[in-house]
C-alpha cells in the first residue's frame, strides 16, 4: 500500500486487505499504535 492516512491500519489476511482499524484522538503515531493493539487483540496475524 503506497499511501495511507495516519492513524489507520489495514487488516490483511494473506495478501488481501479485508478491513481496517482507524483511531482518532491523540497524535497520529499514537493513533496507529492503538489501532495495531486492537488488531493484535483479535489475534489476527497481520503484516
mmCIF file of the N, C-alpha and C atoms, coordinates in Angstrom:
data_MODEL
# 
_entry.id   MODEL 
# 
loop_
_atom_site.group_PDB 
_atom_site.id 
_atom_site.type_symbol 
_atom_site.label_atom_id 
_atom_site.label_alt_id 
_atom_site.label_comp_id 
_atom_site.label_asym_id 
_atom_site.label_entity_id 
_atom_site.label_seq_id 
_atom_site.pdbx_PDB_ins_code 
_atom_site.Cartn_x 
_atom_site.Cartn_y 
_atom_site.Cartn_z 
_atom_site.occupancy 
_atom_site.B_iso_or_equiv 
_atom_site.pdbx_formal_charge 
_atom_site.auth_seq_id 
_atom_site.auth_comp_id 
_atom_site.auth_asym_id 
_atom_site.auth_atom_id 
_atom_site.pdbx_PDB_model_num 
ATOM 1   N N  . UNK A 1 1  ? 0.851   -1.160  0.000  1.00 0.00 ? 1  UNK A N  1 
ATOM 2   C CA . UNK A 1 1  ? 0.000   0.000   0.000  1.00 0.00 ? 1  UNK A CA 1 
ATOM 3   C C  . UNK A 1 1  ? 0.905   1.233   0.000  1.00 0.00 ? 1  UNK A C  1 
ATOM 4   N N  . UNK A 1 2  ? 0.743   2.110   -0.949 1.00 0.00 ? 2  UNK A N  1 
ATOM 5   C CA . UNK A 1 2  ? 1.652   3.231   -1.090 1.00 0.00 ? 2  UNK A CA 1 
ATOM 6   C C  . UNK A 1 2  ? 1.263   4.439   -0.262 1.00 0.00 ? 2  UNK A C  1 
ATOM 7   N N  . UNK A 1 3  ? -0.002  4.662   -0.030 1.00 0.00 ? 3  UNK A N  1 
ATOM 8   C CA . UNK A 1 3  ? -0.426  5.822   0.754  1.00 0.00 ? 3  UNK A CA 1 
ATOM 9   C C  . UNK A 1 3  ? -1.506  5.408   1.734  1.00 0.00 ? 3  UNK A C  1 
ATOM 10  N N  . UNK A 1 4  ? -1.398  5.920   2.950  1.00 0.00 ? 4  UNK A N  1 
ATOM 11  C CA . UNK A 1 4  ? -2.373  5.565   3.963  1.00 0.00 ? 4  UNK A CA 1 
ATOM 12  C C  . UNK A 1 4  ? -2.515  6.760   4.899  1.00 0.00 ? 4  UNK A C  1 
ATOM 13  N N  . UNK A 1 5  ? -3.711  7.025   5.335  1.00 0.00 ? 5  UNK A N  1 
ATOM 14  C CA . UNK A 1 5  ? -3.913  8.076   6.319  1.00 0.00 ? 5  UNK A CA 1 
ATOM 15  C C  . UNK A 1 5  ? -3.323  7.628   7.649  1.00 0.00 ? 5  UNK A C  1 
ATOM 16  N N  . UNK A 1 6  ? -2.709  8.559   8.336  1.00 0.00 ? 6  UNK A N  1 
ATOM 17  C CA . UNK A 1 6  ? -2.137  8.217   9.632  1.00 0.00 ? 6  UNK A CA 1 
ATOM 18  C C  . UNK A 1 6  ? -3.245  7.907   10.626 1.00 0.00 ? 6  UNK A C  1 
ATOM 19  N N  . UNK A 1 7  ? -2.987  6.924   11.489 1.00 0.00 ? 7  UNK A N  1 
ATOM 20  C CA . UNK A 1 7  ? -3.973  6.519   12.485 1.00 0.00 ? 7  UNK A CA 1 
ATOM 21  C C  . UNK A 1 7  ? -4.833  5.365   12.024 1.00 0.00 ? 7  UNK A C  1 
ATOM 22  N N  . UNK A 1 8  ? -4.728  5.003   10.747 1.00 0.00 ? 8  UNK A N  1 
ATOM 23  C CA . UNK A 1 8  ? -5.470  3.869   10.204 1.00 0.00 ? 8  UNK A CA 1 
ATOM 24  C C  . UNK A 1 8  ? -4.525  2.736   9.882  1.00 0.00 ? 8  UNK A C  1 
ATOM 25  N N  . UNK A 1 9  ? -4.931  1.513   10.188 1.00 0.00 ? 9  UNK A N  1 
ATOM 26  C CA . UNK A 1 9  ? -4.100  0.335   9.951  1.00 0.00 ? 9  UNK A CA 1 
ATOM 27  C C  . UNK A 1 9  ? -4.944  -0.709  9.218  1.00 0.00 ? 9  UNK A C  1 
ATOM 28  N N  . UNK A 1 10 ? -4.495  -1.143  8.022  1.00 0.00 ? 10 UNK A N  1 
ATOM 29  C CA . UNK A 1 10 ? -5.261  -2.166  7.307  1.00 0.00 ? 10 UNK A CA 1 
ATOM 30  C C  . UNK A 1 10 ? -5.117  -3.528  7.976  1.00 0.00 ? 10 UNK A C  1 
ATOM 31  N N  . UNK A 1 11 ? -6.126  -4.366  7.800  1.00 0.00 ? 11 UNK A N  1 
ATOM 32  C CA . UNK A 1 11 ? -6.098  -5.747  8.284  1.00 0.00 ? 11 UNK A CA 1 
ATOM 33  C C  . UNK A 1 11 ? -5.908  -6.643  7.064  1.00 0.00 ? 11 UNK A C  1 
ATOM 34  N N  . UNK A 1 12 ? -4.842  -7.421  7.083  1.00 0.00 ? 12 UNK A N  1 
ATOM 35  C CA . UNK A 1 12 ? -4.530  -8.335  5.982  1.00 0.00 ? 12 UNK A CA 1 
ATOM 36  C C  . UNK A 1 12 ? -4.837  -9.767  6.373  1.00 0.00 ? 12 UNK A C  1 
ATOM 37  N N  . UNK A 1 13 ? -5.349  -10.527 5.431  1.00 0.00 ? 13 UNK A N  1 
ATOM 38  C CA . UNK A 1 13 ? -5.410  -11.985 5.523  1.00 0.00 ? 13 UNK A CA 1 
ATOM 39  C C  . UNK A 1 13 ? -4.666  -12.456 4.289  1.00 0.00 ? 13 UNK A C  1 
ATOM 40  N N  . UNK A 1 14 ? -3.464  -12.979 4.502  1.00 0.00 ? 14 UNK A N  1 
ATOM 41  C CA . UNK A 1 14 ? -2.590  -13.283 3.376  1.00 0.00 ? 14 UNK A CA 1 
ATOM 42  C C  . UNK A 1 14 ? -2.205  -11.972 2.703  1.00 0.00 ? 14 UNK A C  1 
ATOM 43  N N  . UNK A 1 15 ? -2.400  -11.889 1.415  1.00 0.00 ? 15 UNK A N  1 
ATOM 44  C CA . UNK A 1 15 ? -2.080  -10.669 0.668  1.00 0.00 ? 15 UNK A CA 1 
ATOM 45  C C  . UNK A 1 15 ? -3.299  -9.764  0.495  1.00 0.00 ? 15 UNK A C  1 
ATOM 46  N N  . UNK A 1 16 ? -4.450  -10.180 1.019  1.00 0.00 ? 16 UNK A N  1 
ATOM 47  C CA . UNK A 1 16 ? -5.686  -9.431  0.829  1.00 0.00 ? 16 UNK A CA 1 
ATOM 48  C C  . UNK A 1 16 ? -5.986  -8.517  2.019  1.00 0.00 ? 16 UNK A C  1 
ATOM 49  N N  . UNK A 1 17 ? -6.385  -7.286  1.723  1.00 0.00 ? 17 UNK A N  1 
ATOM 50  C CA . UNK A 1 17 ? -6.868  -6.389  2.763  1.00 0.00 ? 17 UNK A CA 1 
ATOM 51  C C  . UNK A 1 17 ? -8.348  -6.703  2.974  1.00 0.00 ? 17 UNK A C  1 
ATOM 52  N N  . UNK A 1 18 ? -8.704  -7.069  4.208  1.00 0.00 ? 18 UNK A N  1 
ATOM 53  C CA . UNK A 1 18 ? -10.080 -7.467  4.495  1.00 0.00 ? 18 UNK A CA 1 
ATOM 54  C C  . UNK A 1 18 ? -10.807 -6.468  5.392  1.00 0.00 ? 18 UNK A C  1 
ATOM 55  N N  . UNK A 1 19 ? -10.099 -5.441  5.815  1.00 0.00 ? 19 UNK A N  1 
ATOM 56  C CA . UNK A 1 19 ? -10.705 -4.437  6.666  1.00 0.00 ? 19 UNK A CA 1 
ATOM 57  C C  . UNK A 1 19 ? -9.653  -3.477  7.163  1.00 0.00 ? 19 UNK A C  1 
ATOM 58  N N  . UNK A 1 20 ? -10.019 -2.677  8.152  1.00 0.00 ? 20 UNK A N  1 
ATOM 59  C CA . UNK A 1 20 ? -9.078  -1.728  8.734  1.00 0.00 ? 20 UNK A CA 1 
ATOM 60  C C  . UNK A 1 20 ? -9.581  -1.296  10.098 1.00 0.00 ? 20 UNK A C  1 
ATOM 61  N N  . UNK A 1 21 ? -8.661  -0.794  10.887 1.00 0.00 ? 21 UNK A N  1 
ATOM 62  C CA . UNK A 1 21 ? -8.992  -0.186  12.172 1.00 0.00 ? 21 UNK A CA 1 
ATOM 63  C C  . UNK A 1 21 ? -8.431  1.220   12.129 1.00 0.00 ? 21 UNK A C  1 
ATOM 64  N N  . UNK A 1 22 ? -9.252  2.185   12.492 1.00 0.00 ? 22 UNK A N  1 
ATOM 65  C CA . UNK A 1 22 ? -8.830  3.576   12.498 1.00 0.00 ? 22 UNK A CA 1 
ATOM 66  C C  . UNK A 1 22 ? -9.146  4.194   13.848 1.00 0.00 ? 22 UNK A C  1 
ATOM 67  N N  . UNK A 1 23 ? -8.208  4.990   14.343 1.00 0.00 ? 23 UNK A N  1 
ATOM 68  C CA . UNK A 1 23 ? -8.359  5.623   15.642 1.00 0.00 ? 23 UNK A CA 1 
ATOM 69  C C  . UNK A 1 23 ? -8.049  7.099   15.492 1.00 0.00 ? 23 UNK A C  1 
ATOM 70  N N  . UNK A 1 24 ? -8.769  7.937   16.220 1.00 0.00 ? 24 UNK A N  1 
ATOM 71  C CA . UNK A 1 24 ? -8.508  9.370   16.208 1.00 0.00 ? 24 UNK A CA 1 
ATOM 72  C C  . UNK A 1 24 ? -8.692  9.900   17.615 1.00 0.00 ? 24 UNK A C  1 
ATOM 73  N N  . UNK A 1 25 ? -7.812  10.800  18.004 1.00 0.00 ? 25 UNK A N  1 
ATOM 74  C CA . UNK A 1 25 ? -7.981  11.399  19.318 1.00 0.00 ? 25 UNK A CA 1 
ATOM 75  C C  . UNK A 1 25 ? -6.684  11.837  19.956 1.00 0.00 ? 25 UNK A C  1 
ATOM 76  N N  . UNK A 1 26 ? -5.593  11.201  19.570 1.00 0.00 ? 26 UNK A N  1 
ATOM 77  C CA . UNK A 1 26 ? -4.286  11.603  20.080 1.00 0.00 ? 26 UNK A CA 1 
ATOM 78  C C  . UNK A 1 26 ? -3.377  11.856  18.885 1.00 0.00 ? 26 UNK A C  1 
ATOM 79  N N  . UNK A 1 27 ? -2.086  11.950  19.081 1.00 0.00 ? 27 UNK A N  1 
ATOM 80  C CA . UNK A 1 27 ? -1.163  12.149  17.961 1.00 0.00 ? 27 UNK A CA 1 
ATOM 81  C C  . UNK A 1 27 ? -1.261  10.970  17.006 1.00 0.00 ? 27 UNK A C  1 
ATOM 82  N N  . UNK A 1 28 ? -1.011  11.220  15.714 1.00 0.00 ? 28 UNK A N  1 
ATOM 83  C CA . UNK A 1 28 ? -1.237  10.197  14.694 1.00 0.00 ? 28 UNK A CA 1 
ATOM 84  C C  . UNK A 1 28 ? -0.421  8.931   14.937 1.00 0.00 ? 28 UNK A C  1 
ATOM 85  N N  . UNK A 1 29 ? 0.812   9.046   15.412 1.00 0.00 ? 29 UNK A N  1 
ATOM 86  C CA . UNK A 1 29 ? 1.596   7.839   15.663 1.00 0.00 ? 29 UNK A CA 1 
ATOM 87  C C  . UNK A 1 29 ? 1.008   7.046   16.831 1.00 0.00 ? 29 UNK A C  1 
ATOM 88  N N  . UNK A 1 30 ? 0.430   7.738   17.797 1.00 0.00 ? 30 UNK A N  1 
ATOM 89  C CA . UNK A 1 30 ? -0.232  7.063   18.912 1.00 0.00 ? 30 UNK A CA 1 
ATOM 90  C C  . UNK A 1 30 ? -1.540  6.420   18.452 1.00 0.00 ? 30 UNK A C  1 
ATOM 91  N N  . UNK A 1 31 ? -2.262  7.092   17.560 1.00 0.00 ? 31 UNK A N  1 
ATOM 92  C CA . UNK A 1 31 ? -3.476  6.508   16.978 1.00 0.00 ? 31 UNK A CA 1 
ATOM 93  C C  . UNK A 1 31 ? -3.152  5.173   16.331 1.00 0.00 ? 31 UNK A C  1 
ATOM 94  N N  . UNK A 1 32 ? -2.077  5.134   15.538 1.00 0.00 ? 32 UNK A N  1 
ATOM 95  C CA . UNK A 1 32 ? -1.683  3.898   14.843 1.00 0.00 ? 32 UNK A CA 1 
ATOM 96  C C  . UNK A 1 32 ? -1.303  2.812   15.837 1.00 0.00 ? 32 UNK A C  1 
ATOM 97  N N  . UNK A 1 33 ? -0.624  3.174   16.925 1.00 0.00 ? 33 UNK A N  1 
ATOM 98  C CA . UNK A 1 33 ? -0.264  2.173   17.943 1.00 0.00 ? 33 UNK A CA 1 
ATOM 99  C C  . UNK A 1 33 ? -1.518  1.565   18.564 1.00 0.00 ? 33 UNK A C  1 
ATOM 100 N N  . UNK A 1 34 ? -2.505  2.395   18.839 1.00 0.00 ? 34 UNK A N  1 
ATOM 101 C CA . UNK A 1 34 ? -3.754  1.899   19.425 1.00 0.00 ? 34 UNK A CA 1 
ATOM 102 C C  . UNK A 1 34 ? -4.481  0.996   18.434 1.00 0.00 ? 34 UNK A C  1 
ATOM 103 N N  . UNK A 1 35 ? -4.512  1.395   17.157 1.00 0.00 ? 35 UNK A N  1 
ATOM 104 C CA . UNK A 1 35 ? -5.155  0.574   16.130 1.00 0.00 ? 35 UNK A CA 1 
ATOM 105 C C  . UNK A 1 35 ? -4.461  -0.783  16.023 1.00 0.00 ? 35 UNK A C  1 
ATOM 106 N N  . UNK A 1 36 ? -3.136  -0.793  16.047 1.00 0.00 ? 36 UNK A N  1 
ATOM 107 C CA . UNK A 1 36 ? -2.383  -2.060  15.974 1.00 0.00 ? 36 UNK A CA 1 
ATOM 108 C C  . UNK A 1 36 ? -2.671  -2.930  17.191 1.00 0.00 ? 36 UNK A C  1 
ATOM 109 N N  . UNK A 1 37 ? -2.813  -2.322  18.360 1.00 0.00 ? 37 UNK A N  1 
ATOM 110 C CA . UNK A 1 37 ? -3.141  -3.087  19.563 1.00 0.00 ? 37 UNK A CA 1 
ATOM 111 C C  . UNK A 1 37 ? -4.527  -3.714  19.441 1.00 0.00 ? 37 UNK A C  1 
ATOM 112 N N  . UNK A 1 38 ? -5.457  -2.984  18.832 1.00 0.00 ? 38 UNK A N  1 
ATOM 113 C CA . UNK A 1 38 ? -6.798  -3.539  18.609 1.00 0.00 ? 38 UNK A CA 1 
ATOM 114 C C  . UNK A 1 38 ? -6.767  -4.746  17.689 1.00 0.00 ? 38 UNK A C  1 
ATOM 115 N N  . UNK A 1 39 ? -5.983  -4.646  16.622 1.00 0.00 ? 39 UNK A N  1 
ATOM 116 C CA . UNK A 1 39 ? -5.846  -5.782  15.689 1.00 0.00 ? 39 UNK A CA 1 
ATOM 117 C C  . UNK A 1 39 ? -5.193  -6.956  16.413 1.00 0.00 ? 39 UNK A C  1 
ATOM 118 N N  . UNK A 1 40 ? -4.153  -6.682  17.209 1.00 0.00 ? 40 UNK A N  1 
ATOM 119 C CA . UNK A 1 40 ? -3.469  -7.759  17.946 1.00 0.00 ? 40 UNK A CA 1 
ATOM 120 C C  . UNK A 1 40 ? -4.440  -8.458  18.904 1.00 0.00 ? 40 UNK A C  1 
ATOM 121 N N  . UNK A 1 41 ? -5.368  -7.705  19.482 1.00 0.00 ? 41 UNK A N  1 
ATOM 122 C CA . UNK A 1 41 ? -6.337  -8.296  20.413 1.00 0.00 ? 41 UNK A CA 1 
ATOM 123 C C  . UNK A 1 41 ? -7.270  -9.269  19.695 1.00 0.00 ? 41 UNK A C  1 
ATOM 124 N N  . UNK A 1 42 ? -7.437  -9.085  18.380 1.00 0.00 ? 42 UNK A N  1 
ATOM 125 C CA . UNK A 1 42 ? -8.259  -10.006 17.599 1.00 0.00 ? 42 UNK A CA 1 
ATOM 126 C C  . UNK A 1 42 ? -7.515  -11.296 17.252 1.00 0.00 ? 42 UNK A C  1 
ATOM 127 N N  . UNK A 1 43 ? -6.218  -11.307 17.552 1.00 0.00 ? 43 UNK A N  1 
ATOM 128 C CA . UNK A 1 43 ? -5.333  -12.458 17.281 1.00 0.00 ? 43 UNK A CA 1 
ATOM 129 C C  . UNK A 1 43 ? -5.287  -12.802 15.806 1.00 0.00 ? 43 UNK A C  1 
ATOM 130 N N  . UNK A 1 44 ? -5.237  -11.743 14.981 1.00 0.00 ? 44 UNK A N  1 
ATOM 131 C CA . UNK A 1 44 ? -5.096  -11.888 13.540 1.00 0.00 ? 44 UNK A CA 1 
ATOM 132 C C  . UNK A 1 44 ? -3.637  -11.666 13.209 1.00 0.00 ? 44 UNK A C  1 
ATOM 133 N N  . UNK A 1 45 ? -3.039  -12.583 12.451 1.00 0.00 ? 45 UNK A N  1 
ATOM 134 C CA . UNK A 1 45 ? -1.656  -12.396 12.040 1.00 0.00 ? 45 UNK A CA 1 
ATOM 135 C C  . UNK A 1 45 ? -1.647  -11.355 10.940 1.00 0.00 ? 45 UNK A C  1 
ATOM 136 N N  . UNK A 1 46 ? -1.195  -10.148 11.241 1.00 0.00 ? 46 UNK A N  1 
ATOM 137 C CA . UNK A 1 46 ? -1.264  -9.007  10.319 1.00 0.00 ? 46 UNK A CA 1 
ATOM 138 C C  . UNK A 1 46 ? 0.126   -8.623  9.876  1.00 0.00 ? 46 UNK A C  1 
ATOM 139 N N  . UNK A 1 47 ? 0.271   -8.340  8.549  1.00 0.00 ? 47 UNK A N  1 
ATOM 140 C CA . UNK A 1 47 ? 1.569   -7.950  8.006  1.00 0.00 ? 47 UNK A CA 1 
ATOM 141 C C  . UNK A 1 47 ? 1.869   -6.509  8.283  1.00 0.00 ? 47 UNK A C  1 
# 
